[in-house]
Amino acid sequence: MRELVYTGFVSLDGVVDSPGGGPGEDHRSGGWVFKDIEFLPEAFSLKGEELEDTTALMFGRHSYTAFAPTWRDSDDHADYKDLPKYVVSTTLSDDALVEGWGPTTILRSTDDVIELKKSVGGAIFIHGSAELARRMSDARLIDRYHLLVFPVLLGAGKRLFSEADQDKHALNLRESASYPNGVVKLIYDVDG
């Protein structure tokens, strides 16, 4: 079974909204990953390390439409270009897919994600896509979290985890590291 991995930047209070502050990122503190926090390349090394495991990318509709046109032409994201992409959306049409950014498949339901996980292949990484991440977590479909936690409290904004009243999700710490700028890397496996 393929692993579904959520990877993202998160504030200490759980906000994942608009970390880069680019187009389509409208949070009042957009760009918080790069504002007032010293840039240390080693704090971002997780992003490069993930590429060894990434065999496909998954997005919700909003993140796909924000990232695809930019990442397709970005040197920083060149390694993602030819990877298969999956967009989970009930409203995105085939003619809205961005050309020249590798094969892209629209999944219309959580059941489609379940079937994808049953297929042959390696890890599928979810980038951004807060609503999708919450939905997949609530459905117990996320197998691992790769988080870079930033030393900021943002208050309002899209959060990584839902507030749904559900049974406990146990996480097992696989790896952690802290950096002099206050960023903490946390990699958790979801326990069954």
C-alpha positions in Angstrom: 0.0 0.0 0.0 1.3 3.5 -0.9 2.0 5.9 1.9 0.3 9.3 2.0 2.6 11.9 3.6 1.7 15.4 4.6 4.6 17.9 4.4 4.3 21.5 5.4 5.3 24.5 7.3 3.3 25.1 10.4 3.2 27.8 13.0 3.4 26.8 16.7 -0.4 27.3 17.0 -1.1 25.0 14.0 -1.6 27.5 11.2 -0.5 26.4 7.7 -2.0 29.4 5.8 0.1 31.3 3.3 3.6 30.4 4.6 5.3 31.7 1.4 3.1 34.7 0.8 2.9 34.2 -3.0 0.0 34.5 -5.4 -3.2 33.2 -3.9 -1.9 33.3 -0.4 -4.0 35.9 1.3 -3.4 35.5 5.0 -2.7 38.8 6.8 0.7 37.4 7.8 1.4 35.8 4.4 5.1 34.9 4.0 5.5 34.2 7.7 8.1 31.5 7.0 10.6 34.2 5.7 9.6 37.2 7.9 11.5 37.9 11.1 13.0 34.4 11.2 16.7 34.0 10.3 17.0 31.9 7.1 19.2 28.9 7.7 19.5 26.5 4.8 19.9 23.5 7.1 16.4 24.2 8.6 14.9 23.6 5.2 17.0 20.5 4.3 13.9 18.3 4.9 12.5 19.5 1.6 15.4 18.1 -0.3 15.5 14.9 1.7 11.9 14.3 0.9 12.6 14.1 -2.8 14.2 10.7 -2.4 10.8 9.3 -1.2 8.4 11.3 -3.3 6.9 9.4 -6.2 3.8 11.5 -6.7 2.3 14.8 -5.4 -1.3 15.4 -4.2 -3.1 18.7 -3.8 -6.5 20.1 -3.1 -8.0 22.3 -5.7 -7.0 25.6 -4.2 -3.3 24.6 -3.7 -3.1 23.1 -7.1 -4.4 26.2 -8.8 -2.0 28.4 -6.8 1.1 26.2 -7.1 0.9 24.6 -10.5 1.5 27.7 -12.7 4.4 28.8 -10.4 6.1 25.5 -9.6 5.9 24.3 -13.2 8.4 27.1 -14.2 10.4 27.3 -11.0 14.0 26.0 -10.8 13.4 25.4 -7.1 10.7 22.9 -7.9 12.2 21.4 -11.1 12.4 17.9 -9.5 8.6 17.9 -9.2 7.9 18.7 -12.8 7.6 15.2 -14.2 6.2 13.5 -11.1 2.6 12.3 -11.3 0.2 14.8 -9.7 -3.2 14.1 -8.1 -5.8 16.8 -7.4 -8.6 15.9 -5.1 -11.6 18.1 -6.2 -15.2 17.7 -7.0 -15.2 21.0 -9.0 -11.9 21.2 -11.0 -12.4 20.5 -14.7 -9.9 18.7 -16.9 -9.5 21.8 -19.0 -8.3 23.7 -15.9 -5.2 21.5 -15.5 -1.9 23.2 -16.1 -0.1 21.8 -19.1 3.6 21.0 -19.1 3.7 20.0 -15.4 3.7 16.2 -15.7 0.7 13.8 -15.7 -2.2 15.0 -13.6 -5.2 13.1 -12.5 -8.3 14.5 -10.8 -9.6 12.4 -7.9 -13.3 13.1 -7.1 -13.7 11.5 -3.7 -12.0 10.1 -0.6 -12.8 6.7 -2.0 -10.6 7.6 -5.1 -7.8 8.4 -2.7 -8.3 5.0 -0.9 -8.0 3.2 -4.3 -4.9 5.2 -5.2 -3.3 4.2 -1.9 -4.0 0.5 -2.8 -2.1 0.9 -6.1 1.5 0.0 -6.7 4.1 2.7 -6.2 5.8 4.8 -3.6 5.0 7.7 -1.3 2.6 10.4 -2.3 3.3 13.8 -0.7 0.6 16.4 0.0 1.9 19.9 -0.1 -0.1 22.8 1.3 -3.7 21.8 0.9 -4.9 22.4 4.5 -8.5 21.4 3.8 -7.4 18.2 2.0 -5.0 17.4 4.8 -7.7 17.7 7.4 -10.1 15.6 5.4 -7.5 12.9 4.8 -6.5 12.9 8.5 -10.1 12.6 9.6 -10.5 9.6 7.3 -7.3 8.1 8.7 -5.5 8.1 5.4 -2.3 10.0 6.3 0.5 7.7 7.2 3.2 10.2 8.0 3.7 13.9 8.8 6.8 15.9 7.8 6.5 19.2 9.7 8.7 22.3 10.0 7.3 24.1 13.0 8.1 27.8 13.1 8.4 29.9 16.3 5.4 32.1 15.6 1.8 32.3 16.7 -0.5 33.5 13.9 -3.9 33.2 15.5 -6.4 33.0 12.7 -5.8 31.0 9.5 -6.2 27.6 7.9 -5.1 25.0 10.4 -3.5 21.6 9.7 -5.7 19.6 12.0 -9.5 19.7 12.3 -11.4 20.3 15.4 -13.7 17.3 14.8 -14.5 15.3 17.8 -12.9 11.9 17.0 -10.8 9.2 18.5 -7.2 9.8 19.5 -4.6 9.6 16.7 -1.3 8.3 18.1 1.9 9.5 16.4 5.3 7.9 16.7 8.3 10.3 16.4 10.5 9.1 13.6 13.0 12.0 13.6 13.4 15.4 15.0 15.9 18.3 14.9 16.0 21.9 16.1 17.8 24.8 14.6 19.3 28.0 16.1 16.5 30.1 14.4 13.9 28.3 16.5 12.5 26.1 13.7 11.9 22.5 14.7 11.7 19.5 12.3 9.3 16.8 13.3 8.6 13.6 11.4 5.9 11.4 12.8 4.5 8.1 11.7 0.8 7.7 12.3 0.1 4.7 14.5 -2.5 2.6 12.9 
